[in-house]
Amino acid sequence: MAIDYSEKIPNNVNLAGDRTLQRALEHWQPRFLDWWRDMGPNDFASSDVYLRTAVGVDAQGWASYGAVKMPDYRWGIFLADAIPDRRIGFGDSYGEPAWQQVPGEFRSQFRRLIVTQGDTEPASVEQQHLLGHTCPSLYDLRNLFQVNVEEGRHLWAMVYLLHAHFGRDGREEAEELLARHSGDADKPRILGTFNEPISDWLSFFCFTYFTDRDGKFQLKSLAESSFDPLARTCRFMLTEEAHHMFVGETGISRVIRRTLEVMKQLGTDDVQALRREGVVDLPLLQRYLNFWFSSSLDLFGSEVSSNAASSFANGIKGRPDETTQYQDHVCTDASYELETPDGSGGVKKETVGMRNAMNEVLREAYVRDCEIGLKRWNMLIQKAGHEFRLKLPSTRFRRSIGAWANVATDPEGRIIARETYERGLSDWLPSPADRTYVTSLMQRVTTPGKMAGWVAPPDRGINNLGLDYEYVRLS
């Protein structure tokens, strides 16, 4: 299905064939642009940015590259090509034809999931609103803006579904997606992680590694949905989402490489010596990883959830790669074993129905995926001859949702006294002094090919261009 860029709203859903829907979305479009001007990277509105733009939905050659002013970026509505005779892959309706419209009895569940997913997209743009002013290079600045415009397009993807399939309720929800704002005391974003400030690039790299990876797993789950337009929307969103995680993984790798270079030059891993040279010491990086990983874990919800069971049973949300990774797609008799606090300082094992444990199944898959990056980073450290190793904290640590919510544990997951936990947080999470130091590193570098002193250059440029290419032409 070709993308029609002659339309006011680029799309491959034949928007012109539904004039009522087209008018409704064209009415929403200027409100979106107002939001972008207010909450996006608006100080760079007149800059030419080397961005990729979707020109098709096939995984090969799907995007073109060129200089674009961000307010002129062609946000649009793109669904992956339909799978002929697609069947429902899980739940109580397993094997039946996929739905092209939302069954009435499931409308509220579908709407809630789509709104929650949609709310995260503009939230991250708002969180990163001012990061451009402290970019470590033009390469990084361009990557930030690419992430931003694609999060904006992902918002469009969810808004299309709300308008096309949920009537007045959907239109009202679409308006609310622009009314809530990250960190707003009165109208915050729905999920807590998306109200956390991202005021430095180390946080940005951690966010794109950990939190965008949560987005990957949520999208993979929704891509299995029995509601075919949602599944097709999420399949294409995953194509764009891969770059966001690439920015996070390679960004952290570059931080580590630069630190290792300075450690070799100085012949020491002394924290104060490294900070005098203006790099991120590895224990400091570990505290940032602890913060963003533990924050992202809560996005999966409670370990035992009747909502998750209902979503699976009703064909709304499956497991990632449901049709290829699992044999039992109904899960009426399967069970899952959890470890939960026993209320007296110990841990007990609890067996629950698999449907009720779907959030935990998803979270465990996410943790395994996160560990891949840790192995690569630790290989860099090991090859440099250092014993220090980065690690993920326990999934019990610093939780605010689920069985482990507000249970005091150390990063290894051991239950400890509340007083010990409170004292330990300054060693386990970024302290005010840590954040002040990281902020001091955030000096803007905009000379093509140059990098800030706390981060190494990337291995290669974008789309076969050199590192000295002017990826953002600042006005």
N, C-alpha and C positions, 0 to 999 in steps of 0.2 A: 504494500500500500504506500504510494508516494505521498510525500508531505507537500501540501499546497502552500507555497510561500506568497502566492498572489493574494491570499485572504488577509483580512485585517488581523485575524488570529490564525497563525499557521496551524495546520492540523492535517491528520490523515483519517479523520472520522466522518468525513462528508458533512461538516458542520453546515455548509450552505443548503443541505437538504432538509434541515430542521430550522426554519426561520425563527420560531419562538425561542429555541435554545440559543441560537446564534445571537439574537437580540439581548437575551439575558446575560450572556457572557460578555458581549460588547459593552453592556452597562457596567459590569464588574471590572472590566479592563482598566478604565481610568482610575478607579479606586486603588487597584493594584499598583499602578504607576505612581500615584500619590504616596502610597506606602513605601515604595522603593526609594523615592526621592527623600522621604523623611527618615527612613530606618535603614536603608542600604548604605553602601559606601559612597555617599553623595558628594563628598569633597573631590571625587575623581570622575565626576559626570562628564567632563569634557576631555578626558584622557582617552587616547586610542589604545585598546587592549587587544592583544593577540589571543583571541578566544576561538574555541571550537563551537560549531553550531550543528545540531542534528539536521541531516539532509535525508535520512532514511532510518529504518528500524532494523535493518539487517546488521548482524554483528560485525560484518566485514565492510569497511569503507562507509560507515554510517554517518561520519561527521566531516565537515569542511572547516578549514582554519583561515582566519584573517583578522585584520584590525577592525575593531568595532567599538563604538562608544557605548558604554553599558546601558544607558537609557534607551538606546536604539536596538538593543538585543532583541531578537525575535522569539520571545517566549511563546510557546504553543502547546498543543495537545497531541500527544503521540502514543498510540497503542501498538504493541508488538503485533505482528501478523497473527491472524487467527489460526488455530490448529484445527484442521477439518475433523468433524465428528468428535470433538473433545468430550471426554466423559469425566464425571466427578470422581476424584481420586481418593476420597477418604470419607469417613463418617457414615451416618445412617443412610445417606442416599448414594453410597458408593456404587459406581458403575452406571448410574443414570446420566442422561445428557446434561452437560453443563448449562447453567442458567444464563440467559441473555438479559433478563430483568430480575430484580430482587424480589423473591417471594415475600408477600405481605407480612407473614408472621416473623420474618427475620429482619425487617427494615430497621428497627431500632438498633439491633446489634451491629449490622453492617454500617449504619450511619455513625455509630459511636467509634468504631474502629477507623473508619475513613477520616473522621474529624481529628482523632488523636494523631494519626499518621500525618495528616495535613498540617496540624499545629506545629509539628517539629520542624517543618521546612522553613517557614519564615523566621522561626525562633532562632535558628542558628545564624541566619543573616544578621539579625539584631544583635546577637551576642558578639559577632565579629565586626560590628559597625565601624569601629575606629582603628582596627588593626593595620590598615594600610599606611597609617602615619608612622609606623615603626618597622616597616618591612626590612628584612635582612638583605634583600636583593630584589631586582626587578623580576627575576625568575619566580621568586616566592610571591611577590605582589600579584603577578599574573595568575599563579595557581590559586591564591586566595579569591581573586575575582571570578575565576572559573568555577570554583566551588559555590560562590555566592549566586551567580546567575543560574546555575543548575539547581540549587535549592529553590530558587524562585520558580523555575520550570516545574519542579516536583510539586510545588504548591498548586500550580495550574492543573496538574494531573488530577489531584484530589478534588479541586474545585469543579472540574469538568464532571466528575462522577457525581458530586453532590447536586449539581444543577441538572444533569441529564436523568438522574434516577431517583431523586428524593423530593421533587416538587418544592413547595414553599418552604418546608423544613430545611431542605438542602440549601436553598438560596439564603435563608437566614443564617445557617451555619457558615456558609462561605463568607458572609459579611463579618461574622464574629472572628474568623481566622485573621482578619486584618485589624480587629479591635483589641485583641489581646497583645501584650508585648512582653518580651523577655525581661524578667526582673521587676515588672510593674507591681507596685504594692497593692493596687486595687484590682487589676486585671492581668495577672501573670499568665504565662504559658501553662499548659495542662500538666506537663511532666517536669518534676523538680530539676533534673539535670539541665534542662533547657532554660532555666532561670539563673544558672551559674554565670558569673561574668567571665569573659575570655579577654583579658586585657594584655596578654603577652603571647608571643609566638610559641613558646614552649607549651603553654596551655592549648594553643591552636593545634599543634602537632599531636598532642595527646588526645584532644577532642576528636580529630579526624581519624585517629587510629582506633580509639575505643568506642566513642559514641556513634560515629558513622558506621562502625562495624555492627553495633546494635541495629542501626537502620538496615544494614544489609540483611541481617537475619529476620527482621520483621518483614521486609519486602519479600524475601524468599518464602516466608510462610504465607503471605498474602498472595504470592504468585501461584500458589497451589489452590486458591479459592475456587469454590464451585461457581461463583459469580464471575463469568468469563471476562467482562470488561475490566473488572478489578485485577484479575490475574494478568491480563495482557498489559495493563498499565504498569504494573509492578515489574513485569519482565523487562520492559524497556527502561524503567528507572534504574534497575540493577546495572545496566550497561553504563550509565552515567556515574552511578555511585562508586564504581570501582576506582575511579580517579581520586575520589575524596580520600579513600583509605590509602591509596598510593602516596598521596601527599603526607599523610600521617606517618606511615612506616618509613619512607625515605627521609622525611624531616628528622625523625628521632635518630635514624642511622647517621645522618650528617652531624647532628649534635654530638653523638658518641665519637665519631671519627675525629672531629676537631678536638675534643677533649683528650683523646688518646694521643693525638699529635703533640699537644702541649705537655702532657704527662711524659712523653718520650724526651721532649726538649729539656724539660726541667729535671728529669730523672727522679720524679716523686709523684705520689698521689695525694700529697697533703692538700687538704681542702682549701686552706687559706692561701697557700701558694698558687693554687689553680685559680682561685677567685681574683687574686691580684693580676692574673693574666687575662681575666675576663672570659672564662669559659664555664660551662655547666659541669660541676663535679658530679660524679656518678651517684653518690648517696642522695644528692639533691634531685637528680633525675628519678631515682627510685621513689622518692616521696611524691613527686608529681604523678608517676604511674599509679601509685597507691590511691591517690585522690581520684583520678579520672576513671580508673577501672572500677573501684568500689561504687562510685556515683552511677556508672553506666549499668551495673548489675541490677539495680532496682527497676530499670526500665522494662525488665521482663515480667515484673509482677510477683505475686506470691507463689511459693513453691506448690501449694495446694490451692486450686482455684476452681470453683464451680463455673465461673465465667469462661475459663479456658476449656473446661470440659464441654460446655454448651457450644462454644465456637467450633470445636472440633466435631462434635456430634452433628451440628447443623450444617457442616460443610463450609463454614465461613473462613476459617483459618486452619491450615494444616501445619505439618512439620516441614522444615526446609528439605527440599529434595524428596518429598513424601513418596512420589511414585517410583523413585529409583533406589532409595536407601532403606526402605522398610518392606517387610512382607505382610504384616498385619496392618491393614488400612482401616479397620473398624474399631479395634481395641476395646471391645466390650468386656472381655474377660482378662485382659492383660493387667499386670500390676507393676508398681514401681516402688523401690525402697529408698526412703529418705532418712537422713540423720537430722534430728531436731533437738533443741534444748529440752531437758526434762524438767526444768523449773527449779532444780536444786543444785545447779552448778555442773551438772553432767550432761551427757548426750545419750539420746535413745534412738533406736531404729524404728521407723514407722513405715508400714506398707500401705500404699494408697492405690486406687485405680489409676491406670495409665492415663485415662482422659483427664483426670483431675490434676495430673502431674505434667501436663503439656508445657507449662511455663518453664518448669525445671529442665525438661528435655531440651528446650530451646536454649536455655541459659548454659547448659553443659556443652552444647555444640558451639556456642559463642566462646566459651572459655578455651576450648580446644583450638579454635581458630586464632584467638589472641596469642596463644602460646607459640604459634609459628614465628611471629615477629620477635618474641623474646629469644628464641633459639638463634635467630640470625644476629641479633644484637650481641648476644653473649659470645657468639663465635668471633665477632670483631674484637671483643675484649680479651678473649682467650688467646687469639692469634697475636695480640699485642703483648702477651706475657703477663697478664694481670689475673689475680685470683678472684676479684670482685665479680659477682654475677647478679644481674637483674632478675627479679622474679615477680610473679603475680601474687598479690595477697590472697588469702582464703576468701571464698565466696561468702563466708560468715562475717567478714570484717566490715564494720561501719555500715551495716544495713539499716534501712529505715522502713522497709516493706518486707512482709513475709514472716516466716517462723523465727528468723534471726534478727528481726527488727528490734533495735535498742538493747540487744544483748551485748554486753561488753566482752570483746575478744581481742586478742593481739592479731597481727597480720597473718600468723600461722593458723588462726582459727581456734586457739585455745581460750576457753572461758576464763576470764580474770576478774578481779575486783573492779568495781566501777572507778574507785580512786586511782588504781593502777592504770586503767584505761585512759582516764582523763590526763594523767601525767604523761602517758606514752604518746599521746597524739602529736606532740611537738617533735617527736623523733620519727613518727610514721607518716605525717602529712606535712606539706609545705607550711613553714612558720611565717609569721609576718616578716621576719628578717630575710627568709628565703625569697619571699615574693618581692621585697624591696630590692634585693640583689638582682633577681631576674629582670625586674623593671629597669634597673640601671643598665642592663645589657642591650635594651631595646633601642638602639640607635639606628636611625633610618639610613639605608644605603641605596642609592638610586643610580649609581654609575654603572652602565652596562658591563656585565662580566665580573663585577666586584661583589664580595660577600662580607657580611658582618663578621667580626672576629670570633664569634661564639659558635659558628656553624660552618661546616665544610661545604665546598661546592658540590652540586649534584654530579652524578656520573655522566649525564648527558643533558642536552637541552630538550626543547619541546618540538615534536614533529620534525626531527632531524635538523633543527636549527642549532647554531652554536650557543654556548653559554654567554657570549658577549652580544647576543642579539638584543635589541631594545624591545623587550616584550611588552612594556608599557611606555607609551610616549606621553610623558607628563606635560600638561599644559602650563 
